[in-house]
């Protein structure tokens, strides 16, 4: 006689659920931080542009604003649709 696979499947489902519940606040914080960082780059790109310039990287204000807009969209999307 074989063992019933139902308890193992139930444990796996509970583990997945508990993992999602445990990681949701961290994911939400990271998403919010990304969105806020993007908004700050859109509002005042000089700080990010200066940091890029200090590392000898291209530091055009327009490029910094574009990156900020992408960060804002990605962070907002992650907050709105965390499961896909």
Secondary structure, DSSP 8 states (H G I E B T S, - for coil): ----THHHHHHHHHHHHHHHHHHHHHHHHHHHHHHHHHHHHHH-THHHHHHHHHTT----HHHHHHHHHHHHHHHHHHHH-TT-
